[in-house]
Structures are given as structure tokens and as C-alpha cells.
């Protein structure tokens, strides 16, 4: 049995509204996954080129990347917490 046949039989167990929601999640998740892999590829390529320049250049770029990643992660987490609380309030008030 091929992989597509297995997925098709597994997918048919779901109700139609569950299938629609799963496809919507896949439509969002697949491009995000591709973008994340592209970002990792860019960072890996940059690191490889900096490694050819020298040890000090590679070390300084690694420290800068850690700083940038930590800063952006904390900003995105604070934005996410804000959005989650606002959405919860709107849903609770039935204000959608």
C-alpha cells in the first residue's frame, strides 16, 4: 500500500468539517515550514562563509545571532501574549 493511499484512507475517517479544517491548517503550516527551513538554510550558509573568513569573525557572528534571536523571540512572545488575551476577551464578549 502506497503512502498516498494510506493517507487517503486515514483522511476519510474524519468528518467533512474536520477535513476542511485540517486542510486549512495545512495550507497555513506548509508555507510557514518552508519559510522556516529557508531561514535556517540562510543562517547555515552565512555561518559557513564566516567560517572561511576566520575564527574571530565566526565567533562574533555567532554571538550576534544569539542576541538577535533572543531579542526577536522575546518580542514575538510578548506580541503573542497580547493577541491571545485580546482574542480571549473578544470571544468571551461574543464580539467577533
MODELLER restraints for C-alpha pairs under 7 A, 6 or more apart:
rsr = mdl.restraints
at = mdl.atoms
rsr.add(forms.Gaussian(group=physical.xy_distance, feature=features.Distance(at['CA:47:A'], at['CA:58:A']), mean=6.84, stdev=0.5))
rsr.add(forms.Gaussian(group=physical.xy_distance, feature=features.Distance(at['CA:50:A'], at['CA:57:A']), mean=6.19, stdev=0.5))
rsr.add(forms.Gaussian(group=physical.xy_distance, feature=features.Distance(at['CA:50:A'], at['CA:58:A']), mean=5.17, stdev=0.5))
rsr.add(forms.Gaussian(group=physical.xy_distance, feature=features.Distance(at['CA:51:A'], at['CA:58:A']), mean=5.37, stdev=0.5))
rsr.add(forms.Gaussian(group=physical.xy_distance, feature=features.Distance(at['CA:90:A'], at['CA:96:A']), mean=6.36, stdev=0.5))
